[in-house]
């Protein structure tokens, strides 16, 4: 596995034009996906061009506590996870509840490239070139019923394959949730790849959520169940420590974590002496998502 990735990377390193062209496509793809020519431009207006982190950073510095709490544990142990076959159950308030084979989902979805900032609640960040599809397309496939207000997500729980779940760090399985309008937003994707390759297990294979304006822990990995509901669903980190982790968890430099500042972030891959950079409201996606929270007190609904 590790060797295959290394080969992939060196193969890319000798074709810089190819990488450059893909970068342009990611940016264009993200803008086109939103139907907003200026999307991303808002974030980049501050002279803040999105340069993707390299494959090694993205796949060796991970949080996936089912495989251990160390940053390198997922890269070490996540290859134990069997990702084929894979079934995603979509149930609750949908017209067509069903168990969907991963291949059948992929056959129906349009895979796009999205270059997104990724900001962890621990105050580090990366820029990741994801491949995936809009969550809205998947939910529409199942047919969301009119009373549905929230979407709940659940990660696989496999004690035989996940060495970390023997420790009660979290109440397993890992669960997350979004309000329906957040889930249907065009920036919200299910990622199935990185750099045009299948997403590695440590990053949440075979499919994981990516919500770029929220702290990374909302982006739940290796999803096996998606449930439409009319009640706010429980979420793992909120259950573990409700004072520190709210349901919304929108990136917000003005609302500090009780134990550290969220005003700045450390860029992974920037080197030991790289200066921290200012954290942006909604992680730089304010123009696209701020209206979702009109009239809400973001210090209370943190
Ligand atoms: N999903 C599951 N199932 N288990 C986890 O421990 N960690 C979260 C999130 N999704 C986590 C998870 C956290 S804290 C972060 S920051 C991101 O995954 C990390 O994603 P990455 O490893 O792809 O950077």
py3Dmol code that shows the C-alpha trace and the ligand (Angstrom):
import py3Dmol

protein = """\
ATOM      1  CA  UNK A   1       0.000   0.000   0.000  1.00  0.00           C
ATOM      2  CA  UNK A   2       2.556   2.540   1.131  1.00  0.00           C
ATOM      3  CA  UNK A   3       4.687   1.761  -1.901  1.00  0.00           C
ATOM      4  CA  UNK A   4       1.843   2.156  -4.307  1.00  0.00           C
ATOM      5  CA  UNK A   5       1.164   5.627  -2.937  1.00  0.00           C
ATOM      6  CA  UNK A   6       4.795   6.543  -3.179  1.00  0.00           C
ATOM      7  CA  UNK A   7       4.861   5.476  -6.806  1.00  0.00           C
ATOM      8  CA  UNK A   8       1.731   7.460  -7.503  1.00  0.00           C
ATOM      9  CA  UNK A   9       3.291  10.531  -6.024  1.00  0.00           C
ATOM     10  CA  UNK A  10       6.589  10.283  -7.885  1.00  0.00           C
ATOM     11  CA  UNK A  11       4.637   9.692 -11.076  1.00  0.00           C
ATOM     12  CA  UNK A  12       2.854  12.989 -10.495  1.00  0.00           C
ATOM     13  CA  UNK A  13       6.042  14.785  -9.616  1.00  0.00           C
ATOM     14  CA  UNK A  14       7.384  14.284 -13.141  1.00  0.00           C
ATOM     15  CA  UNK A  15       4.273  15.715 -14.789  1.00  0.00           C
ATOM     16  CA  UNK A  16       3.906  19.196 -13.379  1.00  0.00           C
ATOM     17  CA  UNK A  17       1.720  20.422 -16.268  1.00  0.00           C
ATOM     18  CA  UNK A  18      -0.758  17.716 -15.445  1.00  0.00           C
ATOM     19  CA  UNK A  19      -0.871  18.810 -11.809  1.00  0.00           C
ATOM     20  CA  UNK A  20      -1.167  22.447 -12.766  1.00  0.00           C
ATOM     21  CA  UNK A  21      -4.026  21.757 -15.174  1.00  0.00           C
ATOM     22  CA  UNK A  22      -5.819  19.718 -12.574  1.00  0.00           C
ATOM     23  CA  UNK A  23      -5.502  22.522 -10.045  1.00  0.00           C
ATOM     24  CA  UNK A  24      -7.168  24.881 -12.442  1.00  0.00           C
ATOM     25  CA  UNK A  25      -9.914  22.349 -13.015  1.00  0.00           C
ATOM     26  CA  UNK A  26     -10.482  21.940  -9.276  1.00  0.00           C
ATOM     27  CA  UNK A  27     -10.910  25.632  -8.822  1.00  0.00           C
ATOM     28  CA  UNK A  28     -13.093  25.934 -11.900  1.00  0.00           C
ATOM     29  CA  UNK A  29     -15.029  22.853 -10.826  1.00  0.00           C
ATOM     30  CA  UNK A  30     -15.737  24.285  -7.402  1.00  0.00           C
ATOM     31  CA  UNK A  31     -16.932  27.570  -8.883  1.00  0.00           C
ATOM     32  CA  UNK A  32     -19.025  25.855 -11.558  1.00  0.00           C
ATOM     33  CA  UNK A  33     -20.534  23.506  -8.984  1.00  0.00           C
ATOM     34  CA  UNK A  34     -21.918  26.487  -7.170  1.00  0.00           C
ATOM     35  CA  UNK A  35     -22.921  28.359 -10.270  1.00  0.00           C
ATOM     36  CA  UNK A  36     -21.040  31.301  -8.814  1.00  0.00           C
ATOM     37  CA  UNK A  37     -18.218  32.679 -10.891  1.00  0.00           C
ATOM     38  CA  UNK A  38     -16.814  34.459  -7.865  1.00  0.00           C
ATOM     39  CA  UNK A  39     -16.798  31.464  -5.537  1.00  0.00           C
ATOM     40  CA  UNK A  40     -13.361  30.890  -4.105  1.00  0.00           C
ATOM     41  CA  UNK A  41     -12.471  34.262  -5.522  1.00  0.00           C
ATOM     42  CA  UNK A  42     -13.817  35.714  -2.310  1.00  0.00           C
ATOM     43  CA  UNK A  43     -11.392  33.646  -0.305  1.00  0.00           C
ATOM     44  CA  UNK A  44      -8.524  34.225  -2.696  1.00  0.00           C
ATOM     45  CA  UNK A  45      -9.064  37.961  -2.934  1.00  0.00           C
ATOM     46  CA  UNK A  46      -6.930  38.243   0.186  1.00  0.00           C
ATOM     47  CA  UNK A  47      -3.951  36.954  -1.775  1.00  0.00           C
ATOM     48  CA  UNK A  48      -4.582  33.540  -0.348  1.00  0.00           C
ATOM     49  CA  UNK A  49      -4.250  31.143  -3.308  1.00  0.00           C
ATOM     50  CA  UNK A  50      -5.190  27.588  -2.439  1.00  0.00           C
ATOM     51  CA  UNK A  51      -2.188  25.345  -2.873  1.00  0.00           C
ATOM     52  CA  UNK A  52      -3.015  21.733  -2.121  1.00  0.00           C
ATOM     53  CA  UNK A  53      -1.031  19.906   0.519  1.00  0.00           C
ATOM     54  CA  UNK A  54       0.937  16.991  -0.826  1.00  0.00           C
ATOM     55  CA  UNK A  55      -0.272  13.408  -0.736  1.00  0.00           C
ATOM     56  CA  UNK A  56       2.045  12.464   2.144  1.00  0.00           C
ATOM     57  CA  UNK A  57       0.751  15.222   4.435  1.00  0.00           C
ATOM     58  CA  UNK A  58      -2.875  14.421   3.694  1.00  0.00           C
ATOM     59  CA  UNK A  59      -2.498  10.668   4.195  1.00  0.00           C
ATOM     60  CA  UNK A  60      -0.062  10.448   7.096  1.00  0.00           C
ATOM     61  CA  UNK A  61      -1.322  13.124   9.536  1.00  0.00           C
ATOM     62  CA  UNK A  62      -4.864  11.994  10.358  1.00  0.00           C
ATOM     63  CA  UNK A  63      -7.561  11.857  12.984  1.00  0.00           C
ATOM     64  CA  UNK A  64      -9.459   8.581  12.893  1.00  0.00           C
ATOM     65  CA  UNK A  65      -9.770   7.481  16.510  1.00  0.00           C
ATOM     66  CA  UNK A  66     -11.171   4.051  15.608  1.00  0.00           C
ATOM     67  CA  UNK A  67      -7.544   3.279  14.674  1.00  0.00           C
ATOM     68  CA  UNK A  68      -5.878   5.069  17.593  1.00  0.00           C
ATOM     69  CA  UNK A  69      -5.474   8.620  18.834  1.00  0.00           C
ATOM     70  CA  UNK A  70      -1.961   9.227  17.447  1.00  0.00           C
ATOM     71  CA  UNK A  71      -1.723  11.257  14.239  1.00  0.00           C
ATOM     72  CA  UNK A  72       0.148   8.394  12.542  1.00  0.00           C
ATOM     73  CA  UNK A  73      -2.028   5.563  13.910  1.00  0.00           C
ATOM     74  CA  UNK A  74      -4.615   5.735  11.075  1.00  0.00           C
ATOM     75  CA  UNK A  75      -1.906   5.482   8.389  1.00  0.00           C
ATOM     76  CA  UNK A  76      -0.457   2.499  10.267  1.00  0.00           C
ATOM     77  CA  UNK A  77      -3.599   0.543  11.072  1.00  0.00           C
ATOM     78  CA  UNK A  78      -6.457   1.619   8.809  1.00  0.00           C
ATOM     79  CA  UNK A  79      -5.503  -0.808   6.047  1.00  0.00           C
ATOM     80  CA  UNK A  80      -7.163  -3.428   8.294  1.00  0.00           C
ATOM     81  CA  UNK A  81     -10.564  -1.990   7.375  1.00  0.00           C
ATOM     82  CA  UNK A  82     -12.394  -4.046   4.743  1.00  0.00           C
ATOM     83  CA  UNK A  83     -13.940  -1.549   2.343  1.00  0.00           C
ATOM     84  CA  UNK A  84     -15.184  -4.018  -0.275  1.00  0.00           C
ATOM     85  CA  UNK A  85     -18.018  -4.840  -0.258  1.00  0.00           C
ATOM     86  CA  UNK A  86     -19.457  -1.659   1.304  1.00  0.00           C
ATOM     87  CA  UNK A  87     -23.101  -0.834   1.885  1.00  0.00           C
ATOM     88  CA  UNK A  88     -24.638   2.487   2.884  1.00  0.00           C
ATOM     89  CA  UNK A  89     -28.085   2.358   4.466  1.00  0.00           C
ATOM     90  CA  UNK A  90     -30.213   5.427   3.789  1.00  0.00           C
ATOM     91  CA  UNK A  91     -33.301   5.420   5.973  1.00  0.00           C
ATOM     92  CA  UNK A  92     -35.612   7.503   8.141  1.00  0.00           C
ATOM     93  CA  UNK A  93     -37.708  10.213   6.486  1.00  0.00           C
ATOM     94  CA  UNK A  94     -37.008   9.269   2.853  1.00  0.00           C
ATOM     95  CA  UNK A  95     -39.342   7.982   0.115  1.00  0.00           C
ATOM     96  CA  UNK A  96     -37.019   5.139  -0.911  1.00  0.00           C
ATOM     97  CA  UNK A  97     -35.170   3.761   2.124  1.00  0.00           C
ATOM     98  CA  UNK A  98     -32.646   1.123   1.046  1.00  0.00           C
ATOM     99  CA  UNK A  99     -29.235  -0.454   1.474  1.00  0.00           C
ATOM    100  CA  UNK A 100     -27.143   0.905  -1.366  1.00  0.00           C
ATOM    101  CA  UNK A 101     -24.021  -0.895  -2.583  1.00  0.00           C
ATOM    102  CA  UNK A 102     -21.127   1.554  -2.850  1.00  0.00           C
ATOM    103  CA  UNK A 103     -20.663   0.664  -6.556  1.00  0.00           C
ATOM    104  CA  UNK A 104     -24.313   1.431  -7.287  1.00  0.00           C
ATOM    105  CA  UNK A 105     -23.992   4.842  -5.632  1.00  0.00           C
ATOM    106  CA  UNK A 106     -20.848   5.595  -7.653  1.00  0.00           C
ATOM    107  CA  UNK A 107     -22.558   4.557 -10.892  1.00  0.00           C
ATOM    108  CA  UNK A 108     -25.280   7.158 -10.303  1.00  0.00           C
ATOM    109  CA  UNK A 109     -23.238  10.076  -8.995  1.00  0.00           C
ATOM    110  CA  UNK A 110     -21.200  12.654 -10.893  1.00  0.00           C
ATOM    111  CA  UNK A 111     -17.672  12.742  -9.478  1.00  0.00           C
ATOM    112  CA  UNK A 112     -16.161  16.210  -9.291  1.00  0.00           C
ATOM    113  CA  UNK A 113     -12.905  17.652  -8.049  1.00  0.00           C
ATOM    114  CA  UNK A 114     -13.066  20.152  -5.187  1.00  0.00           C
ATOM    115  CA  UNK A 115     -10.069  21.921  -3.714  1.00  0.00           C
ATOM    116  CA  UNK A 116     -11.067  22.787  -0.144  1.00  0.00           C
ATOM    117  CA  UNK A 117      -9.441  24.176   2.946  1.00  0.00           C
ATOM    118  CA  UNK A 118      -9.769  21.736   5.824  1.00  0.00           C
ATOM    119  CA  UNK A 119      -9.595  23.240   9.342  1.00  0.00           C
ATOM    120  CA  UNK A 120      -9.420  20.946  12.354  1.00  0.00           C
ATOM    121  CA  UNK A 121     -10.777  22.119  15.716  1.00  0.00           C
ATOM    122  CA  UNK A 122      -7.235  21.484  17.024  1.00  0.00           C
ATOM    123  CA  UNK A 123      -6.150  24.633  15.122  1.00  0.00           C
ATOM    124  CA  UNK A 124      -4.255  23.050  12.231  1.00  0.00           C
ATOM    125  CA  UNK A 125      -5.259  23.117   8.588  1.00  0.00           C
ATOM    126  CA  UNK A 126      -4.560  21.612   5.181  1.00  0.00           C
ATOM    127  CA  UNK A 127      -5.786  22.156   1.638  1.00  0.00           C
ATOM    128  CA  UNK A 128      -7.124  18.945   0.123  1.00  0.00           C
ATOM    129  CA  UNK A 129      -7.980  18.155  -3.516  1.00  0.00           C
ATOM    130  CA  UNK A 130     -11.006  15.922  -2.930  1.00  0.00           C
ATOM    131  CA  UNK A 131     -12.932  13.915  -5.490  1.00  0.00           C
ATOM    132  CA  UNK A 132     -16.543  13.257  -4.686  1.00  0.00           C
ATOM    133  CA  UNK A 133     -20.159  14.117  -5.289  1.00  0.00           C
ATOM    134  CA  UNK A 134     -22.623  16.501  -3.727  1.00  0.00           C
ATOM    135  CA  UNK A 135     -24.422  15.011  -0.747  1.00  0.00           C
ATOM    136  CA  UNK A 136     -27.620  16.637  -2.071  1.00  0.00           C
ATOM    137  CA  UNK A 137     -27.521  14.308  -5.102  1.00  0.00           C
ATOM    138  CA  UNK A 138     -27.390  11.237  -2.875  1.00  0.00           C
ATOM    139  CA  UNK A 139     -30.185  12.494  -0.613  1.00  0.00           C
ATOM    140  CA  UNK A 140     -32.324  13.341  -3.635  1.00  0.00           C
ATOM    141  CA  UNK A 141     -31.781   9.822  -4.935  1.00  0.00           C
ATOM    142  CA  UNK A 142     -33.406   8.490  -1.745  1.00  0.00           C
ATOM    143  CA  UNK A 143     -36.109  11.196  -1.851  1.00  0.00           C
ATOM    144  CA  UNK A 144     -36.129  13.461   1.214  1.00  0.00           C
ATOM    145  CA  UNK A 145     -39.589  13.757   2.786  1.00  0.00           C
ATOM    146  CA  UNK A 146     -40.997  17.191   3.547  1.00  0.00           C
ATOM    147  CA  UNK A 147     -40.893  16.803   7.345  1.00  0.00           C
ATOM    148  CA  UNK A 148     -37.170  15.966   7.462  1.00  0.00           C
ATOM    149  CA  UNK A 149     -35.040  18.634   9.170  1.00  0.00           C
ATOM    150  CA  UNK A 150     -31.710  16.933   9.958  1.00  0.00           C
ATOM    151  CA  UNK A 151     -29.364  14.309   8.565  1.00  0.00           C
ATOM    152  CA  UNK A 152     -27.614  11.830  10.884  1.00  0.00           C
ATOM    153  CA  UNK A 153     -24.470   9.929   9.837  1.00  0.00           C
ATOM    154  CA  UNK A 154     -22.817   6.846  11.296  1.00  0.00           C
ATOM    155  CA  UNK A 155     -19.334   5.341  10.800  1.00  0.00           C
ATOM    156  CA  UNK A 156     -18.760   1.584  10.563  1.00  0.00           C
ATOM    157  CA  UNK A 157     -18.030  -0.118  13.897  1.00  0.00           C
ATOM    158  CA  UNK A 158     -15.763  -3.143  13.426  1.00  0.00           C
ATOM    159  CA  UNK A 159     -13.978  -4.140  16.640  1.00  0.00           C
ATOM    160  CA  UNK A 160     -12.088  -6.862  14.722  1.00  0.00           C
ATOM    161  CA  UNK A 161     -10.656  -4.347  12.284  1.00  0.00           C
ATOM    162  CA  UNK A 162     -10.511  -1.183  14.389  1.00  0.00           C
ATOM    163  CA  UNK A 163      -7.985  -1.482  17.230  1.00  0.00           C
ATOM    164  CA  UNK A 164      -8.980   1.907  18.684  1.00  0.00           C
ATOM    165  CA  UNK A 165     -12.573   1.045  19.554  1.00  0.00           C
ATOM    166  CA  UNK A 166     -11.507  -1.116  22.500  1.00  0.00           C
ATOM    167  CA  UNK A 167     -10.788   2.199  24.262  1.00  0.00           C
ATOM    168  CA  UNK A 168     -13.759   4.275  25.438  1.00  0.00           C
ATOM    169  CA  UNK A 169     -12.356   7.538  24.019  1.00  0.00           C
ATOM    170  CA  UNK A 170     -15.720   8.113  22.336  1.00  0.00           C
ATOM    171  CA  UNK A 171     -19.086   6.379  22.526  1.00  0.00           C
ATOM    172  CA  UNK A 172     -18.746   4.188  19.396  1.00  0.00           C
ATOM    173  CA  UNK A 173     -19.856   4.157  16.636  1.00  0.00           C
ATOM    174  CA  UNK A 174     -18.748   7.668  15.632  1.00  0.00           C
ATOM    175  CA  UNK A 175     -21.870   9.653  14.748  1.00  0.00           C
ATOM    176  CA  UNK A 176     -22.374  13.111  13.262  1.00  0.00           C
ATOM    177  CA  UNK A 177     -25.182  15.298  12.020  1.00  0.00           C
ATOM    178  CA  UNK A 178     -26.112  18.297   9.909  1.00  0.00           C
ATOM    179  CA  UNK A 179     -29.167  20.454   9.545  1.00  0.00           C
ATOM    180  CA  UNK A 180     -30.916  19.545   6.265  1.00  0.00           C
ATOM    181  CA  UNK A 181     -30.087  22.889   4.614  1.00  0.00           C
ATOM    182  CA  UNK A 182     -26.409  22.427   5.514  1.00  0.00           C
ATOM    183  CA  UNK A 183     -26.499  18.894   4.093  1.00  0.00           C
ATOM    184  CA  UNK A 184     -28.119  20.124   0.858  1.00  0.00           C
ATOM    185  CA  UNK A 185     -25.651  23.003   0.396  1.00  0.00           C
ATOM    186  CA  UNK A 186     -23.611  22.610  -2.826  1.00  0.00           C
ATOM    187  CA  UNK A 187     -20.309  22.885  -0.904  1.00  0.00           C
ATOM    188  CA  UNK A 188     -21.171  19.763   1.139  1.00  0.00           C
ATOM    189  CA  UNK A 189     -19.725  16.667  -0.507  1.00  0.00           C
ATOM    190  CA  UNK A 190     -19.200  12.977   0.019  1.00  0.00           C
ATOM    191  CA  UNK A 191     -15.538  12.422  -0.777  1.00  0.00           C
ATOM    192  CA  UNK A 192     -14.478   9.207  -2.477  1.00  0.00           C
ATOM    193  CA  UNK A 193     -11.028  10.235  -3.666  1.00  0.00           C
ATOM    194  CA  UNK A 194      -8.014  12.490  -3.172  1.00  0.00           C
ATOM    195  CA  UNK A 195      -5.746  13.642  -6.004  1.00  0.00           C
ATOM    196  CA  UNK A 196      -7.860  11.592  -8.420  1.00  0.00           C
ATOM    197  CA  UNK A 197      -7.142   8.332  -6.586  1.00  0.00           C
ATOM    198  CA  UNK A 198      -9.416   6.271  -4.360  1.00  0.00           C
ATOM    199  CA  UNK A 199      -9.568   7.810  -0.913  1.00  0.00           C
ATOM    200  CA  UNK A 200      -7.165   5.923   1.385  1.00  0.00           C
ATOM    201  CA  UNK A 201      -8.603   4.111   4.401  1.00  0.00           C
ATOM    202  CA  UNK A 202      -7.030   6.533   6.894  1.00  0.00           C
ATOM    203  CA  UNK A 203      -8.935   9.385   5.229  1.00  0.00           C
ATOM    204  CA  UNK A 204     -12.275   7.599   5.492  1.00  0.00           C
ATOM    205  CA  UNK A 205     -12.641   5.076   2.663  1.00  0.00           C
ATOM    206  CA  UNK A 206     -14.719   4.350   0.816  1.00  0.00           C
ATOM    207  CA  UNK A 207     -16.806   7.472   1.401  1.00  0.00           C
ATOM    208  CA  UNK A 208     -16.719  10.251   3.975  1.00  0.00           C
ATOM    209  CA  UNK A 209     -18.425  13.568   4.500  1.00  0.00           C
ATOM    210  CA  UNK A 210     -16.627  16.879   3.829  1.00  0.00           C
ATOM    211  CA  UNK A 211     -18.208  20.107   5.106  1.00  0.00           C
ATOM    212  CA  UNK A 212     -15.495  22.696   4.438  1.00  0.00           C
ATOM    213  CA  UNK A 213     -16.879  25.545   6.572  1.00  0.00           C
ATOM    214  CA  UNK A 214     -17.081  23.403   9.725  1.00  0.00           C
ATOM    215  CA  UNK A 215     -14.379  22.005  12.004  1.00  0.00           C
ATOM    216  CA  UNK A 216     -12.952  18.756  10.662  1.00  0.00           C
ATOM    217  CA  UNK A 217     -14.641  16.492  13.205  1.00  0.00           C
ATOM    218  CA  UNK A 218     -18.002  17.102  11.477  1.00  0.00           C
ATOM    219  CA  UNK A 219     -16.525  15.414   8.377  1.00  0.00           C
ATOM    220  CA  UNK A 220     -17.324  11.854   9.462  1.00  0.00           C
ATOM    221  CA  UNK A 221     -15.437   8.976   7.828  1.00  0.00           C
ATOM    222  CA  UNK A 222     -16.322   5.541   6.409  1.00  0.00           C
ATOM    223  CA  UNK A 223     -20.075   6.103   6.497  1.00  0.00           C
ATOM    224  CA  UNK A 224     -22.460   3.115   6.711  1.00  0.00           C
ATOM    225  CA  UNK A 225     -25.739   4.841   7.592  1.00  0.00           C
ATOM    226  CA  UNK A 226     -27.460   8.114   6.692  1.00  0.00           C
ATOM    227  CA  UNK A 227     -30.753   8.815   8.451  1.00  0.00           C
ATOM    228  CA  UNK A 228     -33.169  11.659   7.700  1.00  0.00           C
ATOM    229  CA  UNK A 229     -34.909  12.842  10.856  1.00  0.00           C
ATOM    230  CA  UNK A 230     -36.935  15.708  12.305  1.00  0.00           C
ATOM    231  CA  UNK A 231     -34.858  15.936  15.491  1.00  0.00           C
ATOM    232  CA  UNK A 232     -31.312  17.219  15.989  1.00  0.00           C
ATOM    233  CA  UNK A 233     -29.226  14.023  16.055  1.00  0.00           C
ATOM    234  CA  UNK A 234     -26.596  13.263  18.716  1.00  0.00           C
ATOM    235  CA  UNK A 235     -22.975  13.838  17.622  1.00  0.00           C
ATOM    236  CA  UNK A 236     -19.919  12.063  19.036  1.00  0.00           C
ATOM    237  CA  UNK A 237     -17.809  14.978  20.229  1.00  0.00           C
ATOM    238  CA  UNK A 238     -20.805  16.837  21.606  1.00  0.00           C
ATOM    239  CA  UNK A 239     -21.769  13.751  23.610  1.00  0.00           C
ATOM    240  CA  UNK A 240     -18.188  13.434  24.876  1.00  0.00           C
ATOM    241  CA  UNK A 241     -17.874  17.098  25.919  1.00  0.00           C
ATOM    242  CA  UNK A 242     -20.870  19.374  25.238  1.00  0.00           C
ATOM    243  CA  UNK A 243     -19.131  22.402  26.775  1.00  0.00           C
ATOM    244  CA  UNK A 244     -16.311  22.217  24.220  1.00  0.00           C
ATOM    245  CA  UNK A 245     -17.999  20.865  21.073  1.00  0.00           C
ATOM    246  CA  UNK A 246     -21.338  22.136  19.803  1.00  0.00           C
ATOM    247  CA  UNK A 247     -23.658  20.723  17.170  1.00  0.00           C
ATOM    248  CA  UNK A 248     -22.852  23.449  14.632  1.00  0.00           C
ATOM    249  CA  UNK A 249     -19.071  23.685  14.995  1.00  0.00           C
ATOM    250  CA  UNK A 250     -18.721  26.279  12.262  1.00  0.00           C
ATOM    251  CA  UNK A 251     -15.144  27.526  11.917  1.00  0.00           C
ATOM    252  CA  UNK A 252     -15.153  30.838  13.785  1.00  0.00           C
ATOM    253  CA  UNK A 253     -12.004  32.762  14.743  1.00  0.00           C
ATOM    254  CA  UNK A 254     -13.957  34.859  17.265  1.00  0.00           C
ATOM    255  CA  UNK A 255     -15.253  31.941  19.346  1.00  0.00           C
ATOM    256  CA  UNK A 256     -12.360  30.263  21.138  1.00  0.00           C
ATOM    257  CA  UNK A 257     -12.276  26.670  22.242  1.00  0.00           C
ATOM    258  CA  UNK A 258     -12.417  26.720  26.081  1.00  0.00           C
ATOM    259  CA  UNK A 259      -8.804  25.478  26.159  1.00  0.00           C
ATOM    260  CA  UNK A 260      -7.207  27.294  23.184  1.00  0.00           C
ATOM    261  CA  UNK A 261      -7.614  30.172  20.740  1.00  0.00           C
ATOM    262  CA  UNK A 262      -9.259  29.606  17.362  1.00  0.00           C
ATOM    263  CA  UNK A 263      -7.989  32.931  15.964  1.00  0.00           C
ATOM    264  CA  UNK A 264      -5.064  31.382  14.070  1.00  0.00           C
ATOM    265  CA  UNK A 265      -4.040  28.023  12.657  1.00  0.00           C
ATOM    266  CA  UNK A 266      -0.900  26.034  11.911  1.00  0.00           C
ATOM    267  CA  UNK A 267      -0.564  24.942   8.293  1.00  0.00           C
ATOM    268  CA  UNK A 268       0.402  21.288   7.981  1.00  0.00           C
ATOM    269  CA  UNK A 269       3.349  20.943   5.627  1.00  0.00           C
ATOM    270  CA  UNK A 270       4.423  24.529   6.256  1.00  0.00           C
ATOM    271  CA  UNK A 271       7.550  23.493   8.131  1.00  0.00           C
ATOM    272  CA  UNK A 272       8.566  23.999  11.737  1.00  0.00           C
ATOM    273  CA  UNK A 273       9.065  27.762  11.527  1.00  0.00           C
ATOM    274  CA  UNK A 274       6.138  28.689   9.286  1.00  0.00           C
ATOM    275  CA  UNK A 275       4.095  31.499  10.833  1.00  0.00           C
ATOM    276  CA  UNK A 276       0.548  30.659  11.907  1.00  0.00           C
ATOM    277  CA  UNK A 277      -2.083  32.117   9.619  1.00  0.00           C
ATOM    278  CA  UNK A 278      -5.292  33.897  10.623  1.00  0.00           C
ATOM    279  CA  UNK A 279      -8.334  31.641  10.698  1.00  0.00           C
ATOM    280  CA  UNK A 280     -11.137  32.893   8.459  1.00  0.00           C
ATOM    281  CA  UNK A 281     -14.811  33.091   9.345  1.00  0.00           C
ATOM    282  CA  UNK A 282     -16.516  29.923   8.087  1.00  0.00           C
ATOM    283  CA  UNK A 283     -13.028  28.807   7.015  1.00  0.00           C
ATOM    284  CA  UNK A 284     -13.102  31.244   4.087  1.00  0.00           C
ATOM    285  CA  UNK A 285     -16.547  30.194   2.819  1.00  0.00           C
ATOM    286  CA  UNK A 286     -18.468  33.049   4.458  1.00  0.00           C
ATOM    287  CA  UNK A 287     -19.883  34.411   1.197  1.00  0.00           C
ATOM    288  CA  UNK A 288     -21.365  31.006   0.376  1.00  0.00           C
ATOM    289  CA  UNK A 289     -22.730  29.891   3.751  1.00  0.00           C
ATOM    290  CA  UNK A 290     -23.232  32.836   6.136  1.00  0.00           C
ATOM    291  CA  UNK A 291     -26.890  33.174   5.110  1.00  0.00           C
ATOM    292  CA  UNK A 292     -27.605  29.704   6.518  1.00  0.00           C
ATOM    293  CA  UNK A 293     -27.119  31.221   9.968  1.00  0.00           C
ATOM    294  CA  UNK A 294     -28.909  34.545   9.583  1.00  0.00           C
ATOM    295  CA  UNK A 295     -30.306  35.669  12.926  1.00  0.00           C
ATOM    296  CA  UNK A 296     -28.493  32.979  14.920  1.00  0.00           C
ATOM    297  CA  UNK A 297     -26.200  33.837  17.832  1.00  0.00           C
ATOM    298  CA  UNK A 298     -23.046  31.968  16.788  1.00  0.00           C
ATOM    299  CA  UNK A 299     -21.520  32.240  20.249  1.00  0.00           C
ATOM    300  CA  UNK A 300     -24.471  30.315  21.697  1.00  0.00           C
ATOM    301  CA  UNK A 301     -24.914  27.999  18.695  1.00  0.00           C
ATOM    302  CA  UNK A 302     -21.206  27.176  18.519  1.00  0.00           C
TER     303      UNK A 302
END
"""
ligand_1 = """\
24
LIG
N -14.556 10.186 11.560
C -14.466 9.093 12.326
N -15.277 8.051 12.073
N -13.594 8.992 13.369
C -12.762 10.040 13.692
O -11.984 9.920 14.664
N -12.041 12.338 13.170
C -12.556 13.621 12.701
C -13.008 13.541 11.246
N -13.815 12.370 11.011
C -12.827 11.223 12.903
C -13.733 11.251 11.809
C -11.574 14.684 12.856
S -11.296 15.251 14.455
C -10.938 15.270 11.798
S -9.966 16.655 11.992
C -11.056 14.691 10.460
O -11.858 13.506 10.413
C -9.671 14.359 9.923
O -9.739 13.990 8.573
P -8.393 13.624 7.806
O -7.703 12.562 8.616
O -8.815 13.146 6.462
O -7.572 14.882 7.755
"""
view = py3Dmol.view(width=600, height=400)
view.addModel(protein, "pdb")
view.setStyle({"model": 0}, {"cartoon": {"style": "trace"}})
view.addModel(ligand_1, "xyz")
view.setStyle({"model": 1}, {"stick": {}})
view.zoomTo()
view.show()
